[in-house]
Amino acid sequence: MPYQSALTVVAPVRAGAVEDLKALLATMGDGVANGSVLDFGALSGVHFARLIVVDADTDHSGAPLPASLVLLSDFDVSVDTHLDELVDTAGEGIDRLFGHCEGYPAGEPTRAQRRDFLRSRVVKEAARYVNTTGRSAKQIRQEAALREAIGDALDRADHGPTGGEPAEVRRSLQELVEREPGLAWAREPAERPGLPARAREKAHAVAIPLLLLPLLPFAILGTPIFAVVLRRHERRDAAPHVKPGEELVHELAALEDHLVQNPFTALGHVKPGRFRRLTLSTTLFLLNHVTRHVFNRGNLSGVKTIHFARWVFIDDKRRMFFASNYDGSLESYMDDFIDKVAWGLNLVFSNGAGYPRTSWLVHGGARDELAFKDYLRLHQVPTRVWYSAYGQLTALNIGQNERIRAGLYGDLSGEDERTWVQSL
């Protein structure tokens, strides 16, 4: 099994076709995908997926930026396998959707033409975050089923989860698993990525710091110059507090809170000039390494409610979008970030036009709570078509279910066994 992969397809929409495309997306979901046109649930190992339309705009110089159809997915197979399944299982749906886009083959495209079109519009993510690397969608669903079966057994038993001796309770649950053929998988440890995949991850974790090490003296020497230029930009960059319109707020709210999870997509302009573009590109490069190799066990510097996230440049780095899948309401999500990683938000998003004013890149910014929340709402993209493979499970639920499965047959001491039983 490989590590989780991601696909980002960005296809410019033909002139005059945007409204028809939005009308089609409106038939496909009301914040949660209904499986029509393109059924993400029919694809192997998909955790989350969405379709959005990025509206046309102009950059700071007045140059046009095209409207685009964006397809995002997170999954457990390779990107090539995922693309093959997309064209094989949803060929007509691909035609209906991407037929609104520039360069899509006319008439009845062949399988190869569909695949080549999607492959040619794939955009590499600047940075990605995965809550727990190597934990598959199949494992998450299986462990949720195990937790439900254990809960039912405990409800039927004479003793509750904290009644009886821990060893007795645990043994009775092991017998339950042994009696149920559908739970036979729970007797084995969870599948993990194979040795080649793990070796590649280790090599990447070590190689990047080693390659960057010779640049460290230059970075140290250049820091004073960077600081001076940064402060000059921070003082002169416009930072207006613009409140989103009520119509947009109501539209966004209507698409949220259908499940215990929510999608978030925000799009913005990168501030003009090479300095901001280079600062943002460097920040995201380093962020991608840290999220890939450090914050990969359910904790993004204190934020534990995100399942998957990505940062993506489009339009030759003139615009960037951030997309995530998170637990709870947007209000609690924003509060979580402000309270725990405001400095991290500032590192990235202060390079976006209109962001609340920062100082020395990490101070201020998101600490202006009202201005920051209005900024996010103003830049949020409505997401009508969003798929979750386990929409009633929070990241906390998923982690707890994984620990229950691991402890069922794991080597537990007396106190660990009692703690495990009490967690049920």
Secondary structure, 3 states (H helix, E strand, C coil): CCCCEEEEEEEEECCCCHHHHHHHHHHCECCCECCCCCCHHHCCCEEEEEEEEECCEECCCCCEECCEEEEEEEECCCHHHHHHHHHHHCHHHHHHHHCCECCCCCCCCCHHHHHHHHHHCECCCCEEEECECCCCHHHHHHHHHHHHHHHHHHHHCCCCCCCCCHHHHHHHHHHHHHHCHHHHHHHCCCCCCCHHHHHHHHHHHHHHHHHHHHHHHHHHHHHHHHHHHHHHHHHHCCCCCCCCCHHHHHHHHHCCCCCCEEEEEEEEEECCCHHHHHHHHHHHHHHHHHHHHCCCECCECCECCEEEEEEEEECCCCEEEEEEEEECCHHHHHHHHHHHHHHHHHHHHCCECCCCCEECCCEEHHHCHHHHHHHHHHHECCCCEEEECCCCCCHHHHHHHHHHHHHHHCCCCHHHHHHHHHCC
